[in-house]
């Protein structure tokens, strides 16, 4: 891995954001509340037993990279709710109202967050006497036909040794981009996306809403590592699914410790309110795939409830990983010798001379050297291919983290050169050139299992004989398709009424307890 050459970065205090928030009505408070997470009743896509049953709180991926069109800023993207089926109505996919969605910044390498950007959401319903998410075509975020909407607040928490020093509200009642119901409901979804991008004081920008899942990989790795004979590779199993995205773009000097120490650690967590009204951490994500394929089942829920400061509890999972042994057993590729200190350097400390902060405490998070500018041409293998602006120096949307991680785990850095991968090299949707960069969500009109509706392959052709009974028009007494559908609908309604009457009679005969 080629060392970087540090460049100069302008210094700006985070006070710009705080003062701007105060000027627009934000509230600052000072306290001494401990923020270390308590024990949890519980990330990546459904990677731990408890969180797999709580999708609204399940953090799927985190990205952090130099903004390609604003190189003096860092963009953080965090996603929740895995495998959103685009047509999953009528409730679709709101953020949870009893959750705190946090973006953490460690700017001195001590495995403790110095800054937390906390997103909290509220749901608003215009008409609760309908089952519809929208009651007509939606043309704007304040359209009266958008029946169910969400807004969010952002609080900036400034910490020292995990104690709250100051809390500032930097955003209030910002609208969320809705789920992409379909073309009839949201004919210009890109317009709705643009309306959900919000400028913050101090030069920051925020977005929350639905997006195409940017992670691309073949998840059949879990079928005994791609079928046991590499017969199951090359299919992006996340294609066509959406996620809920929180994106934040901030000036670099707002999150750096100093221009001389430009390396920041970034991770996200979810806290859920329990029955007693207290928030407990149930999900955590920094580096990709760690809790999926590094931690064994016994540690997964514990990891999701833990803080980076305590990552020594999971060190053996990194120095003595299971994955190379499985690959050796199935494919006879010799596993590198243990202990795997090379993995500790890459995944827990950062690469020396690239994104390892001084006096670093080993801990799992993304580490980004904010002094490195975006690449003119991104390489999907990032630092492995000489592109120092890519993974594991942060994580860009287009970084092929599965191939990178697989090659490193199989010994790329300790003399076992390889080009292993899952044959999925890029996302199925093109990423945007401007914030929030994530691709638009797949429309509910065309989910991952939907057929085309253009040309001759329209709904009538797909229904086929259901619209044209045997014998054609003569077999229906000369009725055309439209008349036939109307008659069928009337007959169906009559049948439904008869069934309903029978059910009411049956219910009347049942015991009332």
Order of alpha helices (4+ residues) and beta strands (2+ residues): alpha-beta-beta-beta-beta-beta-beta-beta-alpha-beta-beta-alpha-beta-alpha-beta-beta-alpha-alpha-alpha-alpha-beta-alpha-alpha-alpha
